[in-house]
């Protein structure tokens, strides 16, 4: 299931897999994880939430020359008395779409604050066209939600962030069940991501130009 946003104002350089990169001399950006580069994994995991029968963590950050991908894992205690149940009415425990009033109540979203830039928000990127070059966090694969009837209340998804952060802290914030304020936040030093991105290997050269 793809939840990626549409992209407006494409640059003049296009990779064959659909991900874009800035013309020579510019800063790298891509709408999806590129197929033309081999990522390098950054060591370490972050726990965003561990209370009320809910566990949310970020791990396996994979850096590319034009951004990074991370794994987002959710786990819910199935016990009837778990606190999260009072905040999750209806037919799903977790979901990222917020199209209907019910989905807005139960939607989860992930925000990534990049040092020196505006924060990227998953719901904002999902519900509108994003401008080429702006910070994005978009769904890149995995579980798009957890239905209430699932035998195991666990989900693991991948998310793509572009461009790369500036030096400083990269802050991950999770908002559960339509919350206005984050349920949990954790930070990672951008130095590790930037160092890993510098070691990412380009597998084949980009075409100089290409149609959108």
N, C-alpha and C positions, 0 to 999 in steps of 0.2 A: 504494500500500500504506500503510495507516494503522497507526501504532504508538502512537497516543495513549492515555493512561491514562484510566480511568474516574474520575469526580469524585464525591466524597461531600460531604454537607452544603452544598447550593447556597444562595446568598444569595437575597434576596427580589427582586432585580432581574435580568432576563434579557434579553439582546439576541436579536433574531430569528434570528441566524445560529448560535446555540448557545453563543457565548462569553459569559461572565458578567462582571458588574462589581459592585463594592461599592455598597451603598446610599449615598445622599447623605451626605457628610461622611466617608466611609471611604476606604480606599486602593484604587486600581484593581487588578484581577486578572482574568485571563481564561484559560480552559483551552486556547484555540486563538487564532491570529492573527485579530483582529476584521475583519469586512468593512465596518464602519461608520466606519473611519478611514483616512486616507491617510498611509502611513508616510514618515518622513524618513530618508535613508541617512546613516550616519556614515562619514566618510572613514577609510581605513586598513585594512591587512591584518595578520594575525598569523601567524607560522610557529611551529607547535607542535613538529613533528618534521621533521628533514632529515638523516637518517643511515641507514645500513644498507639503502639502497635503498627507503626510505619517505619520503614527503613528506605532511605533514598541515598544513593551514592553515585559518584562520578569516577570513572576509571578508564584505563587504556586510552590515554590521549595519544593520537597518532598525528604527527606533524608533517605537513607538505610544504612546498615552496610558497603556496598561495593561501594557506589556512590550516586548520586542524579539525580533526574529527574526535569525538569522545563518546564513550558508552555511558548511558544513563540507566541505572538499575533501580527498580521499585520492588519492595516486598511488603505485604500486608498480613498481619496476624489474623487468621480466619476465625478466632474465638468470637462468639456472639457478643461478649462484653468489651471487645476492643473499641477504643475511643473513636477511631476513624469512621466506624459505621454510622454514628450520629451525624456525620458531615457528608455522607455519600448516599443520599436517597436515590431510588430508581434502579435502572437496569445495568449500570456499569460502575465499577470500582475506580477505574482510571481511564481517561481518554484525553487526547490532545485537541480534538476539534471543539469549537465553541460556536456552532451554527444556530442551534435552537436554544430556547430558554432553559430547557433541562440540561443541555450540554454546557451552557454557560455556568450553571450551578456546579457541575461536576468536573469541569475542564481543569487539566493541569497545564502549566506552562513553565518553560525554562528560560531564564534570562542570563545572558553572559555579558558581564561588564569588561570591556577591553581597556587597558590602561591608555589614557589619552584620547579615548573615543567615546561616543555615545554607546549605551548598552544595547545589545541586540536581543530581541524578544521573539520567542517562537510563535506566539499567537499573532503578533503584528506581521511577521514575515509570511504567515500562512494565509492571512485574510486580505492581503492587498498586494499590488505589484511593488516589488522592491526596486530601488534605484541602483543601477550598476555602480559598484564601488562602495556602497554603504555597508556598515557592519550587519551581518546576517547570522542567524542560527536557524537552520532548517533540518527537517526530518530526513535522515539518510538511510533508514532501514530498520528492521527489527519489529518489535511488538508496538503497535499503535494504540494499545489500550488493554484493559483487563475487564472482561464481563463478570458480572456478579456470580454467574454459575461456573466459572472456571474452577477446576479441581485444585489448582495451585495459584494463589494470588500473587503472582510474580511477573514482571515484565522487564525486558532489556531492549533498549533501542539505541540507535546511533544517531548522532547529530553533527552537522557540519557547520563550522564557523569560519567566516572569511571577512576581511583580510586577517593576516597575522597581527597579534597585538604589538603595541609598543612596549619597551621595557617598563616593568612595574608589575602590578598584581592583576591577574585575571580572576574575576569574581563570578562564581556560579550561584544562582539563586533559584529555588524551586517554589512554585506557588501551587498548592493543592486545592482541588474542589472550588475553583473560582475565587480563591483568596485575593484580597487587594494587597496584602503585605506578604512578604516571603515567609514560608514555613521553615526555611532553613537556608543558610548561606555558607559557603566555604571558598577559600581563595587558593590560587596556585601562582607561583612566581613565573612570570612570562619568560624569564631567562631560559628555563629548561625547554620550553616550546620553541623558542627562537633558535636555540642551539641545535635541537633535533631537526628543525626545518632546514637549517644550513647543511645538514648531512643527508637530507632526502635526495635520492637519486632520480634524475630525469631519465626516463627509459627511452624516449625518442624525441627528436626535435619538434618544436611547434611549427606549424605552417606560418608563413609570414602574414598571409591574409586569408580570409575565407568568408563565405556568405553566412548570414545568420540562419 
